[in-house]
């Protein structure tokens, strides 16, 4: 197990390095008195564990831990401090352990045992050459390559909310102060920051366990975080790109693909979570679905494929039951193929919904069309 030591006191560094030399399965790969210098060397040295002194000048252990995890994802942290209150902060940052100065060999033995057990039993992330997928339609789910969609086991509701927010802004920097205001508006900045670091840690652990290659990049302490999904497929992106490509082609050849894409719309964007900040995107994607669904229904209608047109219009009406134009188009299609009972049934269904939910009558054009249509039928019935 490779250990890196960071402490601004030379005597403290020498002491812990001497104490660690007694463990045969450990090797100290780097010893630093400056946190920034240590972080710069982490990608090269790739430590498994970092012993951090919390109380340091400049970039402290508390501030540096996020940068360290960015440089070495999955690294374990052990905090060293002479102050009990800093130890509590260490656990807020999901440190494996904390050690109080002056160091005692018996207490260090406990820490090393804990680290060994953790490294021995920690499950590995599933490796795959094919990219995994993140699903956002209806609910947030992960899909490993070749597997079925799974609901991640988030540590808390806020952990899920933070990941969803970073995913919503994927590829862009989300400032830390924005996250703190969103998730912990009533806490002071120091407390809220501790909670934020904890959530980021748990998100990274969840992504690792689920085999999702979407690293959270720390864009410096002052700025914020960015979720990098360049190596992961996102269902909403694939769906929108598919619509764009299908719409470019000849409808005669592309209608089957467009219908497949419309059926992939399982539900609105983050529908089951109801995030208010996602409403604009939710509405945009919903309108995109309606636009292409109506275009496809009209194509089927003009092509004499009434049954296919009816199927599309029925789904549109299920999603938007108060749209009078879609309701009228559906009833006209029923009537055109002699399904007058379906026409009447749908008319009364719409009438009941307008009355019960909107407390108004049906629009005049629906009433007038239905009355004329039934009058034409009555002499033959």
Buried (B, 14 or more C-beta within 10 A) or exposed (E): BBBBBBBBBEEBBEBBBEBBEEBEEBEBBBBBBBBEEBBEBBEEEEBBBBBBBBBBEEBBBBBBBBBBBBBBBEBBBBBBBBEEEBBEBBBBBBBBBBBBBEBEEEEBEEBBEBBBEBBEEEEEBBEEEEBBBBBBBBBBBBBBBEBEBEEBEBBEEBBBBBBBBBBBBBEEBBEBBEBBEBBBEEEEEEBBBBBBBBBBBBBBBBBBBBBBBBBBEBBEEEEBBBBBBEEBBBBBBEBBEBBEEBBEEEBEEBBEBBBEBBEEBBEBBBBEBEBEBBEEBBEEBBEBBBEBBBBBBBBBBEEEBBEBBBBBBBBBBEBBBEBBEBBBBBBBBBBBEEBBEBBBEBBEEBBEBBEEEEEEEBBEEBEEBBEEBBEEEEEEE
